[in-house]
Structure formats: C-alpha cells, structure tokens
Amino acid sequence: MIKFEKFTLSNGLIVLVHEDNSTPMAVVNVLYDVGARDEYPDKTGFAHLFEHLMFGGSINIPVYDEPLQLAGGENNAYTTSDLTNYYCQLPAENIETAFWLESDRMLSLAFSKKSLETQRKVVCEEFKEHYINKPYGDVWHKMRALAYTTHPYRWMTIGAALSHVENATLEDVKAFFYKHYTPANAILVVAGNITTDKVKELAQKWFGPIPAGEKYNRNLPKEPPQTEARSLEVKANVPLDALYKCWHIYTRTDMRYYTADLITEILSGGGSSRLYQALVKEKQLFSNIECYHMGSTDTGLLTIEGKLVKGVHMKDAEAALNEEIKKIQQNAITEKELEKVKNKTESMMTFEDMTIMNRAASIAMYELLGDADLINKELDRYRAVTIDEITKECKVIFNDNNCNTLYYYSDNNL
C-alpha cells in the first residue's frame, strides 16, 4: 500500500505528498496535463519542444541546471501523447531549491529568440536522427497515420512533420505555454523524506502566488470504430523485411485495458511466450517478434511487430502469425499460462515502485487519470482477469476489420 496525502491550492494546483523516511532523498514531480494530442494538426511537436524549452531558463533563473546541481540534485523530463512530466531528485534537506526552480518556470519562461532557436535545433536534429535517417525510423509516422483517421494520436510526439517545429514562432510558443503550463493544469507530487506540513508550507510559498490560468478543457475528436482492414506497403533501405500489425483497444481507464495488457504478455512476454516459441524458435520465420500496447489514455493500439528471417516471404510470415492469433481466439489459454503472466505483471509493478522517483511519477499519472489511489488498486484489477475474458477480448480485438498492417520491405530483398 502506497500512502499519500492530497490538497489543492487556491489557484487550482493539485498537490500530493508521499512520505518515505527510509531515504535521505526527495523527489519533486510536476506533471502538466498536455501532450501531443493537444496540438493543432498544422502545429505538431510543440509539447515535445516545450520539454526542451522548459530547461532554457525562466524569468528569474537564467540556467535551470546549475542551482539544482549545486544542491546535489538531478533532473529530467519526458513527453507523451497524453502528458508532459518534469521531475528532479535531490537531498531532502535541499528540497526548497526544487520548489524555487519549478515554480519559477511555471510562473514564466524567459521567452527569447535565442532559446527557441537553440532548442528548435536540438529537436530538429533529434527528428532527423531518430525518425528520418534511422532504419525503420518512419514506421510509427506511417502506422499512426494508417490506424487513426480522426484522433490526434495520428501523429507522433516528435511531430507529424519536421517543418512544424522549424516554422514555430515565438508567438506560437508563448500561446502554447500560457494555454497549458498553468497551476490549474498541473499536478505536483512530492515524495521522500519530507512531511505533508512542510510541503504545504513550501507549496503555498512558491506556487500559491502564481495566477491560476484557465483550466484547459479537452474536447478531442473521437476516433470512429474501424470497419475495414487497412494496409500499406513501404520499401526502404533497411536490413530485413518487417511486419507490423495494429489493432485498436480500450482507453486507459476501461476495465478491459487490463485484459488487453495481459494478452500482450501471453503472446510475447519473453522466451516462453506463444509468438516467440512458434514463430522464432520452431518455424524460424522471424528473427524477433514483439507484442505490446501504448498504454494510451484514449483508445490505444495493440501492436505485433517482427523482423523476418532473411529469405522468408512476407505472406508466409503473416499467415503463420494469423494462425497463432486464431489459436488464442479459438482455444482457451490454460490456468497456468494466465497465472504466469499475472505473476510477472505483479513482479514488474512491484519493481517499478521501488524507487521514490517512480512512485512520484505513478501517483501523478494516476491522479491525471482521475484517481491517484489507482496505484494501489491496479494489481487487483489484473488479478481479477479471467480465462473467459482473455478469449472474449482476443475475438473482439483481433477482428480482421480492426486491423492495420504495414508491410515494410527491404530494398536489399527486391
């Protein structure tokens, strides 16, 4: 059981405190309720660009990293389609430094053309390195555009096109900041060797005076149910042919999400999993194969992807994969199989929650989903999944009309 206290400042900032006196450290985690899904279709990549801009200096602090390092701290951040998360860890006795730093950049960034140009360059290089020049780097650009017709998940966090970040103006950037980076749109989690009373005092001192801003009301277009299979062929300079298949699944708060998550583990959770045993080890059609999902807040994608063994024909590899899917749809899995993936999931969740940094991030994420106490409830939801539910959802998810397939061919094999 992970315990925490919760209170809200008058400006709307939600604060959660998790006390852990077994460590001399403390974590300050600020989650902003903004991700790539909140961007305009012609101005994508902004949430990720801001992850970089937030380290470019704020109104009273020209360099973010220096004071934190002097206080013995470290920091980082990440952006997803659903949220942006900033976190720092430092000795608990120096925790006020983190409050000072985080509150100042929430109050206002030091918007400058120089900072924008510097971070724009970094992001553009990242785009080129990982998504243009890297083998298979464009897979998710193409797959998202194939699988989503309406919802903003149809573009990646890095952005739909390099030109969007290249053309971002200082006015664009300021508008995005004042719309999303406000106390009313943020969750602060403090974890470690601290007390709730001390956090209340520091939160009021450093964050209390910041104007609330307007609470961002998300009103995104819903993705309509997919009614027919979609596919796309790509030829590129890559070493091996690859097969990618995606099916739409449920929102993060849907109880069926847990069933879908366990299905991915049954199919490819390690060397003894179904797809690895059948398609890599026995039939030797794939050099590797994975099944996973995105954990998206809105309706996500369950994915199976694999690199083919050189010389194997795409149609043979796909037929064998479809055969394995048919097996799990038609024949109930064993109690032993289900127990194994439940135990593995429990071990992973326990391991993830060992550090205060992970606990703080999890509490913030669950609060964003609507209930921070989900951190204590999720394991029971996994345990409650039955064999019948696995069979039923395999039939629903792996429906041919719900499938998106990307055939990625190597030029070397043509």
BAPALO-834716 format. One line per 10 residues: number of its first residue (from 1); their letters; for each residue x, z, y of C-alpha. Coordinates in Angstrom, 1 decimal, decimal comma. Layout:
N
NUM) A) X:Z:Y; ...;
END
This chain:
414
1) MIKFEKFTLS) 0,0:0,0:0,0; 1,4:-1,1:3,3; 0,1:1,1:6,1; -0,2:0,2:9,8; -1,9:1,2:13,0; -3,7:-1,2:15,3; -4,6:-1,1:19,0; -5,3:-3,7:21,7; -4,1:-3,7:25,3; -6,5:-4,3:28,2;
11) NGLIVLVHED) -5,0:-7,8:28,6; -6,0:-8,7:25,0; -2,7:-8,4:23,3; -3,2:-7,1:19,8; -0,5:-4,7:18,6; 0,1:-3,5:15,1; 2,6:-0,8:14,1; 4,1:-0,3:10,6; 6,2:2,8:10,4; 9,1:2,9:7,8;
21) NSTPMAVVNV) 11,6:5,7:8,3; 13,7:4,6:5,3; 15,6:2,2:7,6; 17,6:2,7:10,8; 16,3:-0,8:12,0; 13,2:-2,0:13,7; 11,5:-5,5:14,0; 9,6:-6,8:16,9; 7,5:-9,8:15,9; 5,4:-11,9:18,3;
31) LYDVGARDEY) 3,0:-14,4:16,8; 1,3:-16,9:19,1; -1,9:-18,4:17,9; -0,7:-22,0:18,4; 0,6:-24,6:16,1; 0,9:-28,4:15,7; -2,8:-28,6:15,0; -3,5:-27,6:18,6; -1,7:-30,5:20,2; -3,2:-33,7:21,7;
41) PDKTGFAHLF) -2,8:-36,8:19,4; -0,7:-38,5:22,1; 1,4:-35,4:22,8; 2,5:-34,0:19,5; 5,6:-32,0:18,7; 5,0:-29,6:21,6; 4,5:-26,4:19,6; 7,9:-27,0:17,9; 9,5:-28,0:21,2; 8,4:-24,6:22,5;
51) EHLMFGGSIN) 10,0:-22,8:19,7; 13,3:-24,1:21,2; 12,3:-23,8:24,9; 11,5:-20,1:24,4; 15,2:-19,4:23,9; 16,2:-21,3:27,1; 15,8:-18,4:29,5; 12,9:-16,6:31,1; 12,1:-15,7:34,7; 14,3:-12,6:34,8;
61) IPVYDEPLQL) 16,6:-13,2:31,9; 18,7:-16,4:32,0; 20,1:-16,1:28,5; 17,9:-14,6:25,8; 20,6:-14,1:23,1; 23,2:-12,1:25,0; 21,3:-8,9:25,7; 20,0:-8,9:22,1; 23,4:-9,3:20,6; 24,8:-6,5:22,8;
71) AGGENNAYTT) 22,0:-4,3:21,4; 23,1:-5,2:17,8; 20,2:-7,5:17,2; 19,5:-10,9:15,7; 16,5:-13,2:16,2; 14,9:-16,4:15,0; 11,6:-18,3:15,2; 9,5:-20,8:13,2; 6,6:-23,1:13,9; 4,0:-24,4:11,5;
81) SDLTNYYCQL) 0,8:-26,5:11,9; -1,0:-23,2:12,4; 1,1:-20,7:14,3; 4,4:-20,0:16,1; 6,3:-16,9:15,2; 9,2:-15,2:17,1; 11,0:-12,2:15,6; 14,0:-10,1:16,2; 15,6:-7,2:14,3; 17,8:-4,5:15,9;
91) PAENIETAFW) 18,7:-0,8:15,6; 15,6:1,2:16,2; 17,3:3,2:19,0; 17,7:-0,1:21,0; 14,1:-1,3:20,4; 13,3:-1,3:24,1; 15,7:-4,3:24,6; 13,4:-6,4:22,3; 10,3:-5,3:24,3; 12,0:-6,3:27,5;
101) LESDRMLSLA) 13,1:-9,7:26,2; 9,8:-10,7:24,5; 7,6:-9,6:27,4; 9,7:-11,5:29,9; 9,4:-14,8:28,2; 5,7:-14,2:27,6; 5,4:-13,5:31,4; 7,0:-16,8:32,2; 9,7:-19,1:31,0; 12,3:-20,3:33,5;
111) FSKKSLETQR) 11,0:-23,8:33,6; 13,7:-26,2:34,6; 14,5:-29,9:34,0; 17,9:-28,8:32,6; 16,4:-26,6:29,9; 13,8:-29,2:29,0; 16,5:-31,9:28,7; 18,7:-29,7:26,6; 16,0:-28,7:24,1; 14,5:-32,2:24,1;
121) KVVCEEFKEH) 17,8:-33,5:22,9; 18,1:-30,9:20,2; 14,6:-31,6:18,9; 15,1:-35,4:19,0; 18,3:-35,1:17,1; 16,5:-32,9:14,5; 13,8:-35,6:14,3; 16,3:-38,3:13,6; 18,4:-36,3:11,2; 15,7:-35,0:9,0;
131) YINKPYGDVW) 12,8:-37,5:9,3; 14,3:-40,9:10,1; 17,9:-41,0:8,7; 17,4:-38,7:5,7; 16,4:-40,3:2,3; 12,6:-39,7:1,8; 12,5:-38,1:5,3; 9,4:-40,0:6,3; 7,4:-39,1:3,2; 5,3:-36,4:4,9;
141) HKMRALAYTT) 4,7:-38,5:8,0; 3,2:-41,2:5,8; 1,4:-38,8:3,4; -0,3:-36,8:6,1; -1,5:-39,9:7,8; -2,8:-41,1:4,5; -4,5:-37,9:3,4; -6,0:-36,9:6,8; -8,2:-39,2:8,9; -9,6:-36,8:11,4;
151) HPYRWMTIGA) -8,0:-33,3:11,4; -4,7:-32,8:13,4; -2,9:-31,9:10,1; -2,5:-35,7:10,1; 0,8:-35,2:12,0; 3,8:-33,1:11,1; 5,0:-30,0:13,1; 8,0:-32,0:14,4; 5,5:-34,5:15,9; 3,9:-37,8:15,0;
161) ALSHVENATL) 6,4:-39,9:16,9; 9,8:-39,3:18,5; 8,5:-40,8:21,7; 6,1:-37,9:22,3; 8,9:-35,4:22,8; 11,1:-38,0:24,5; 8,4:-38,6:27,1; 7,3:-34,9:27,6; 7,3:-34,0:31,3; 7,9:-30,6:32,9;
171) EDVKAFFYKH) 4,2:-30,6:33,9; 3,2:-31,2:30,3; 5,4:-28,4:29,1; 4,1:-25,9:31,8; 0,4:-26,7:30,9; 1,1:-26,1:27,2; 2,8:-22,8:28,0; 0,0:-21,4:30,2; -2,7:-22,5:27,8; -1,2:-20,9:24,7;
181) YTPANAILVV) 1,5:-18,4:25,5; -0,6:-15,6:26,8; -1,3:-12,0:25,8; -4,9:-13,0:24,9; -3,4:-15,5:22,4; -0,7:-13,3:20,8; -0,2:-10,7:18,2; 2,6:-8,2:18,5; 3,8:-6,4:15,3; 6,4:-3,7:15,4;
191) AGNITTDKVK) 7,8:-2,4:12,1; 10,6:0,0:11,1; 11,9:3,4:12,2; 9,5:3,8:15,1; 6,3:5,8:15,8; 3,0:4,4:16,9; 3,1:6,7:20,0; 6,4:5,2:21,1; 5,2:1,6:20,5; 2,0:2,3:22,6;
201) ELAQKWFGPI) 4,2:3,6:25,4; 6,6:0,6:25,3; 3,8:-2,0:24,8; 1,9:-0,7:27,8; 5,1:-0,6:29,9; 6,4:-4,0:29,1; 3,4:-6,1:28,1; 0,5:-4,3:29,8; 1,1:-5,8:33,3; 1,2:-9,4:32,1;
211) PAGEKYNRNL) -2,0:-11,3:33,1; -4,3:-11,8:30,1; -4,7:-15,6:30,5; -7,6:-17,3:28,8; -8,2:-16,8:25,1; -7,7:-20,2:23,5; -10,9:-21,2:21,7; -10,0:-23,6:18,9; -12,5:-26,4:18,3; -10,8:-28,8:16,0;
221) PKEPPQTEAR) -12,4:-31,8:14,3; -13,2:-31,1:10,7; -11,8:-33,3:8,0; -14,7:-35,1:6,2; -14,7:-34,9:2,4; -12,7:-37,7:0,9; -14,9:-40,1:-1,0; -12,4:-42,6:-2,5; -8,8:-42,7:-3,6; -6,2:-43,8:-1,2;
231) SLEVKANVPL) -2,7:-45,1:-1,9; 0,3:-46,5:-0,1; 3,5:-48,3:-1,3; 6,8:-47,8:0,5; 10,2:-49,4:-0,1; 13,3:-47,8:1,3; 17,0:-47,3:0,8; 16,7:-44,2:-1,4; 18,5:-43,5:-4,7; 15,4:-43,1:-7,0;
241) DALYKCWHIY) 11,7:-44,1:-7,2; 9,5:-41,2:-6,3; 5,8:-40,5:-6,9; 3,7:-38,3:-4,5; 0,1:-37,2:-5,1; -2,0:-35,0:-2,8; -5,5:-33,6:-3,2; -7,5:-31,7:-0,6; -8,0:-28,0:-1,3; -9,5:-25,0:0,5;
251) TRTDMRYYTA) -8,9:-23,0:3,7; -6,6:-20,0:3,5; -9,4:-17,5:3,6; -11,5:-19,2:0,9; -11,5:-17,2:-2,4; -10,8:-20,4:-4,3; -7,5:-20,7:-2,5; -6,1:-18,1:-5,0; -7,2:-20,2:-7,9; -5,6:-23,3:-6,5;
261) DLITEILSGG) -2,4:-21,3:-5,8; -2,2:-20,2:-9,5; -2,9:-23,8:-10,7; 0,3:-24,9:-8,9; 2,2:-22,2:-10,8; 0,8:-23,2:-14,1; 1,7:-26,8:-13,6; 5,2:-26,4:-12,2; 6,3:-22,8:-11,8; 9,7:-23,0:-13,5;
271) GSSRLYQALV) 11,3:-24,5:-16,6; 8,5:-23,4:-19,0; 5,7:-24,9:-16,8; 3,5:-27,7:-18,1; 4,7:-30,6:-16,0; 8,4:-29,7:-16,5; 8,1:-29,3:-20,2; 6,1:-32,5:-20,8; 7,4:-34,9:-18,2; 11,0:-33,8:-17,6;
281) KEKQLFSNIE) 12,1:-32,3:-20,9; 10,1:-34,0:-23,6; 9,2:-37,5:-22,2; 12,2:-37,7:-19,8; 10,2:-39,7:-17,2; 11,0:-37,6:-14,2; 14,4:-36,1:-13,2; 12,4:-33,3:-11,4; 8,8:-32,6:-10,7; 7,1:-30,0:-8,5;
291) CYHMGSTDTG) 3,5:-28,9:-7,8; 2,8:-26,8:-4,6; 0,5:-26,5:-1,7; 1,0:-25,9:2,1; -0,8:-22,6:2,5; -2,6:-24,1:5,5; -5,1:-22,1:7,5; -7,6:-25,0:7,5; -8,2:-27,2:4,4; -4,8:-27,9:2,9;
301) LLTIEGKLVK) -3,2:-30,2:0,4; -2,1:-29,5:-3,2; 0,8:-31,8:-4,0; 2,6:-33,1:-7,1; 5,8:-34,9:-6,4; 8,6:-36,1:-8,6; 11,7:-38,3:-8,7; 11,6:-40,8:-11,6; 14,4:-41,2:-14,0; 16,2:-44,5:-13,3;
311) GVHMKDAEAA) 14,7:-47,4:-15,3; 11,3:-45,7:-15,7; 8,3:-47,8:-14,5; 6,1:-46,2:-11,8; 2,9:-47,0:-13,8; 4,3:-45,2:-16,9; 5,3:-42,1:-15,0; 1,9:-42,0:-13,2; 0,0:-42,5:-16,5; 1,9:-39,6:-18,1;
321) LNEEIKKIQQ) 1,2:-37,3:-15,1; -2,5:-38,2:-15,2; -2,5:-37,3:-18,8; -1,2:-33,8:-18,1; -3,9:-33,4:-15,4; -6,6:-34,4:-17,8; -5,3:-31,9:-20,4; -5,7:-29,0:-17,9; -9,1:-30,2:-16,9; -10,5:-30,6:-20,4;
331) NAITEKELEK) -8,8:-27,7:-22,3; -8,9:-24,1:-21,1; -5,5:-22,6:-20,4; -4,5:-19,6:-22,6; -4,8:-15,9:-21,5; -1,0:-15,7:-22,0; -0,4:-18,6:-19,6; -2,7:-17,0:-16,9; -1,1:-13,6:-17,3; 2,4:-15,1:-16,9;
341) VKNKTESMMT) 1,6:-16,8:-13,6; -0,2:-13,7:-12,3; 2,8:-11,5:-13,1; 5,1:-14,0:-11,5; 2,9:-14,1:-8,4; 2,9:-10,3:-8,2; 6,7:-10,1:-8,5; 7,1:-12,7:-5,7; 4,7:-10,8:-3,4; 6,5:-7,5:-4,1;
351) FEDMTIMNRA) 9,9:-9,1:-3,5; 8,8:-10,7:-0,3; 7,5:-7,4:1,1; 10,8:-5,6:0,5; 12,2:-6,2:4,0; 10,6:-4,9:7,2; 11,1:-8,4:8,7; 8,9:-10,0:6,1; 6,4:-7,2:6,2; 6,1:-7,6:10,0;
361) ASIAMYELLG) 5,6:-11,4:9,7; 3,0:-10,9:7,0; 1,0:-8,4:8,9; 0,9:-10,7:11,9; -0,1:-13,7:9,8; -2,9:-11,8:8,1; -4,2:-10,4:11,4; -4,3:-14,0:12,7; -6,4:-14,9:9,6; -8,8:-12,1:10,7;
371) DADLINKELD) -7,8:-9,1:8,6; -4,3:-7,6:8,6; -5,3:-5,5:5,6; -5,3:-8,7:3,5; -1,6:-7,7:2,9; -3,0:-5,0:0,7; -5,9:-7,0:-0,8; -4,4:-10,3:-1,9; -2,9:-9,1:-5,1; -6,3:-8,0:-6,4;
381) RYRAVTIDEI) -7,7:-11,5:-5,5; -5,1:-13,1:-7,6; -5,7:-10,7:-10,5; -9,4:-11,5:-10,3; -9,0:-15,2:-11,1; -10,4:-16,2:-14,5; -9,6:-18,9:-17,0; -13,0:-20,5:-16,4; -12,3:-20,6:-12,6; -9,0:-22,4:-13,3;
391) TKECKVIFND) -10,7:-25,0:-15,5; -13,6:-25,5:-13,0; -11,2:-25,9:-10,0; -9,0:-28,3:-11,9; -12,0:-30,6:-12,3; -13,0:-30,2:-8,7; -9,6:-30,6:-7,1; -8,1:-33,3:-9,4; -11,0:-35,7:-8,8; -9,9:-39,3:-8,5;
401) NNCNTLYYYS) -11,8:-39,8:-5,2; -10,0:-36,8:-3,7; -6,5:-38,2:-4,5; -3,9:-39,7:-2,1; -0,9:-41,4:-3,8; 2,3:-42,5:-2,2; 4,5:-44,8:-4,3; 8,0:-44,6:-2,9; 10,2:-47,3:-4,3; 14,0:-47,5:-4,1;
411) DNNL) 15,4:-50,8:-2,8; 18,0:-50,4:-5,5; 15,4:-50,9:-8,2; 13,8:-54,1:-6,7;
END
